[in-house]
């Protein structure tokens, strides 16, 4: 039997998960960009970085 917490977790998505799905990548990659562990300079990574920055404005 599934608990209420498990059902809620399945339905709700973090900001990283939403961005990852939009850009067809993994939420872990988005998190690395947000934490500064990855420094994207072009392509998909740069688009993700710009989207993350726009969320903080």
VMD Tcl script that builds the backbone (N, CA, C; Angstrom):
set m [mol new atoms 171]
animate dup $m
set s [atomselect $m all]
$s set {name element resname resid chain x y z} {
  {N N UNK 1 A 0.839 -1.186 0.000}
  {CA C UNK 1 A 0.000 0.000 0.000}
  {C C UNK 1 A 0.880 1.244 0.000}
  {N N UNK 2 A 0.527 2.170 -0.845}
  {CA C UNK 2 A 1.289 3.404 -0.977}
  {C C UNK 2 A 0.872 4.405 0.102}
  {N N UNK 3 A 1.875 5.063 0.660}
  {CA C UNK 3 A 1.576 6.068 1.682}
  {C C UNK 3 A 1.194 7.384 1.017}
  {N N UNK 4 A 0.626 8.260 1.805}
  {CA C UNK 4 A 0.240 9.579 1.311}
  {C C UNK 4 A 1.466 10.356 0.830}
  {N N UNK 5 A 2.572 10.254 1.556}
  {CA C UNK 5 A 3.801 10.953 1.170}
  {C C UNK 5 A 4.314 10.470 -0.180}
  {N N UNK 6 A 4.222 9.182 -0.437}
  {CA C UNK 6 A 4.686 8.638 -1.713}
  {C C UNK 6 A 3.811 9.132 -2.862}
  {N N UNK 7 A 2.507 9.209 -2.629}
  {CA C UNK 7 A 1.595 9.695 -3.662}
  {C C UNK 7 A 1.861 11.158 -3.995}
  {N N UNK 8 A 2.106 11.963 -2.971}
  {CA C UNK 8 A 2.403 13.381 -3.179}
  {C C UNK 8 A 3.717 13.548 -3.918}
  {N N UNK 9 A 4.720 12.764 -3.553}
  {CA C UNK 9 A 6.033 12.850 -4.189}
  {C C UNK 9 A 5.938 12.528 -5.678}
  {N N UNK 10 A 5.090 11.575 -6.034}
  {CA C UNK 10 A 4.922 11.211 -7.441}
  {C C UNK 10 A 4.275 12.338 -8.243}
  {N N UNK 11 A 3.361 13.067 -7.629}
  {CA C UNK 11 A 2.627 14.108 -8.345}
  {C C UNK 11 A 3.353 15.436 -8.409}
  {N N UNK 12 A 4.149 15.747 -7.407}
  {CA C UNK 12 A 4.829 17.035 -7.406}
  {C C UNK 12 A 6.244 16.886 -7.943}
  {N N UNK 13 A 6.683 17.900 -8.651}
  {CA C UNK 13 A 8.022 17.886 -9.232}
  {C C UNK 13 A 8.777 19.117 -8.759}
  {N N UNK 14 A 10.077 18.958 -8.558}
  {CA C UNK 14 A 10.904 20.089 -8.165}
  {C C UNK 14 A 11.160 20.970 -9.387}
  {N N UNK 15 A 11.670 22.144 -9.134}
  {CA C UNK 15 A 12.006 23.067 -10.223}
  {C C UNK 15 A 13.046 22.421 -11.136}
  {N N UNK 16 A 14.022 21.748 -10.537}
  {CA C UNK 16 A 15.060 21.087 -11.336}
  {C C UNK 16 A 14.453 20.015 -12.237}
  {N N UNK 17 A 13.486 19.259 -11.725}
  {CA C UNK 17 A 12.855 18.216 -12.529}
  {C C UNK 17 A 12.063 18.801 -13.687}
  {N N UNK 18 A 11.383 19.898 -13.445}
  {CA C UNK 18 A 10.604 20.544 -14.503}
  {C C UNK 18 A 11.522 21.054 -15.608}
  {N N UNK 19 A 12.614 21.712 -15.223}
  {CA C UNK 19 A 13.570 22.232 -16.209}
  {C C UNK 19 A 14.231 21.084 -16.954}
  {N N UNK 20 A 14.593 20.025 -16.249}
  {CA C UNK 20 A 15.235 18.874 -16.880}
  {C C UNK 20 A 14.318 18.241 -17.923}
  {N N UNK 21 A 13.058 18.098 -17.583}
  {CA C UNK 21 A 12.108 17.506 -18.531}
  {C C UNK 21 A 11.942 18.403 -19.763}
  {N N UNK 22 A 11.902 19.692 -19.538}
  {CA C UNK 22 A 11.746 20.644 -20.640}
  {C C UNK 22 A 12.923 20.568 -21.612}
  {N N UNK 23 A 14.129 20.348 -21.082}
  {CA C UNK 23 A 15.341 20.325 -21.913}
  {C C UNK 23 A 15.838 18.912 -22.203}
  {N N UNK 24 A 14.999 17.915 -21.882}
  {CA C UNK 24 A 15.312 16.514 -22.166}
  {C C UNK 24 A 16.654 16.085 -21.565}
  {N N UNK 25 A 16.798 16.327 -20.278}
  {CA C UNK 25 A 18.013 15.949 -19.572}
  {C C UNK 25 A 17.654 15.482 -18.165}
  {N N UNK 26 A 18.644 15.291 -17.325}
  {CA C UNK 26 A 18.458 14.774 -15.982}
  {C C UNK 26 A 18.429 15.909 -14.960}
  {N N UNK 27 A 17.622 15.748 -13.920}
  {CA C UNK 27 A 17.528 16.770 -12.874}
  {C C UNK 27 A 18.865 16.928 -12.148}
  {N N UNK 28 A 19.653 15.876 -12.081}
  {CA C UNK 28 A 20.971 15.955 -11.437}
  {C C UNK 28 A 21.886 16.915 -12.204}
  {N N UNK 29 A 21.819 16.881 -13.525}
  {CA C UNK 29 A 22.611 17.789 -14.358}
  {C C UNK 29 A 22.193 19.241 -14.121}
  {N N UNK 30 A 20.900 19.472 -14.033}
  {CA C UNK 30 A 20.387 20.819 -13.767}
  {C C UNK 30 A 20.870 21.288 -12.399}
  {N N UNK 31 A 20.854 20.403 -11.420}
  {CA C UNK 31 A 21.333 20.739 -10.079}
  {C C UNK 31 A 22.802 21.098 -10.062}
  {N N UNK 32 A 23.592 20.377 -10.841}
  {CA C UNK 32 A 25.027 20.673 -10.912}
  {C C UNK 32 A 25.269 22.058 -11.501}
  {N N UNK 33 A 24.482 22.422 -12.497}
  {CA C UNK 33 A 24.607 23.753 -13.087}
  {C C UNK 33 A 24.221 24.806 -12.048}
  {N N UNK 34 A 23.128 24.557 -11.330}
  {CA C UNK 34 A 22.653 25.511 -10.330}
  {C C UNK 34 A 23.648 25.694 -9.188}
  {N N UNK 35 A 24.338 24.627 -8.804}
  {CA C UNK 35 A 25.326 24.698 -7.716}
  {C C UNK 35 A 26.689 25.198 -8.178}
  {N N UNK 36 A 26.867 25.336 -9.480}
  {CA C UNK 36 A 28.138 25.822 -10.004}
  {C C UNK 36 A 29.171 24.727 -10.209}
  {N N UNK 37 A 28.752 23.476 -10.129}
  {CA C UNK 37 A 29.670 22.359 -10.353}
  {C C UNK 37 A 29.943 22.153 -11.839}
  {N N UNK 38 A 29.019 22.600 -12.679}
  {CA C UNK 38 A 29.192 22.555 -14.127}
  {C C UNK 38 A 29.118 23.979 -14.645}
  {N N UNK 39 A 29.981 24.335 -15.560}
  {CA C UNK 39 A 30.018 25.674 -16.145}
  {C C UNK 39 A 29.687 25.575 -17.636}
  {N N UNK 40 A 28.403 25.606 -17.976}
  {CA C UNK 40 A 28.029 25.489 -19.391}
  {C C UNK 40 A 28.395 26.746 -20.173}
  {N N UNK 41 A 28.855 26.555 -21.398}
  {CA C UNK 41 A 29.215 27.690 -22.238}
  {C C UNK 41 A 28.438 27.704 -23.550}
  {N N UNK 42 A 27.757 26.578 -23.874}
  {CA C UNK 42 A 26.976 26.551 -25.112}
  {C C UNK 42 A 25.924 25.452 -25.030}
  {N N UNK 43 A 25.056 25.456 -25.988}
  {CA C UNK 43 A 24.071 24.399 -26.134}
  {C C UNK 43 A 23.034 24.329 -25.028}
  {N N UNK 44 A 22.631 23.098 -24.742}
  {CA C UNK 44 A 21.577 22.830 -23.771}
  {C C UNK 44 A 21.919 23.361 -22.388}
  {N N UNK 45 A 23.155 23.201 -21.971}
  {CA C UNK 45 A 23.578 23.665 -20.655}
  {C C UNK 45 A 23.425 25.162 -20.488}
  {N N UNK 46 A 23.754 25.916 -21.521}
  {CA C UNK 46 A 23.628 27.373 -21.463}
  {C C UNK 46 A 22.162 27.797 -21.391}
  {N N UNK 47 A 21.304 27.084 -22.109}
  {CA C UNK 47 A 19.866 27.369 -22.036}
  {C C UNK 47 A 19.337 27.119 -20.630}
  {N N UNK 48 A 19.800 26.039 -20.020}
  {CA C UNK 48 A 19.382 25.717 -18.651}
  {C C UNK 48 A 19.872 26.795 -17.690}
  {N N UNK 49 A 21.109 27.212 -17.841}
  {CA C UNK 49 A 21.674 28.251 -16.983}
  {C C UNK 49 A 20.869 29.545 -17.086}
  {N N UNK 50 A 20.524 29.933 -18.299}
  {CA C UNK 50 A 19.741 31.156 -18.505}
  {C C UNK 50 A 18.366 31.041 -17.860}
  {N N UNK 51 A 17.762 29.872 -17.947}
  {CA C UNK 51 A 16.448 29.668 -17.343}
  {C C UNK 51 A 16.537 29.729 -15.813}
  {N N UNK 52 A 17.592 29.132 -15.255}
  {CA C UNK 52 A 17.783 29.190 -13.803}
  {C C UNK 52 A 17.989 30.627 -13.334}
  {N N UNK 53 A 18.770 31.396 -14.093}
  {CA C UNK 53 A 19.008 32.799 -13.736}
  {C C UNK 53 A 17.725 33.612 -13.814}
  {N N UNK 54 A 16.883 33.303 -14.802}
  {CA C UNK 54 A 15.628 34.053 -14.944}
  {C C UNK 54 A 14.693 33.771 -13.779}
  {N N UNK 55 A 14.803 32.628 -13.145}
  {CA C UNK 55 A 13.970 32.303 -11.987}
  {C C UNK 55 A 14.353 33.115 -10.769}
  {N N UNK 56 A 15.582 33.596 -10.716}
  {CA C UNK 56 A 16.050 34.329 -9.540}
  {C C UNK 56 A 15.841 35.828 -9.673}
  {N N UNK 57 A 15.360 36.285 -10.792}
  {CA C UNK 57 A 15.142 37.722 -11.004}
  {C C UNK 57 A 13.794 38.137 -10.514}
}
mol reanalyze $m
mol bondsrecalc $m
mol representation Tube
mol addrep $m
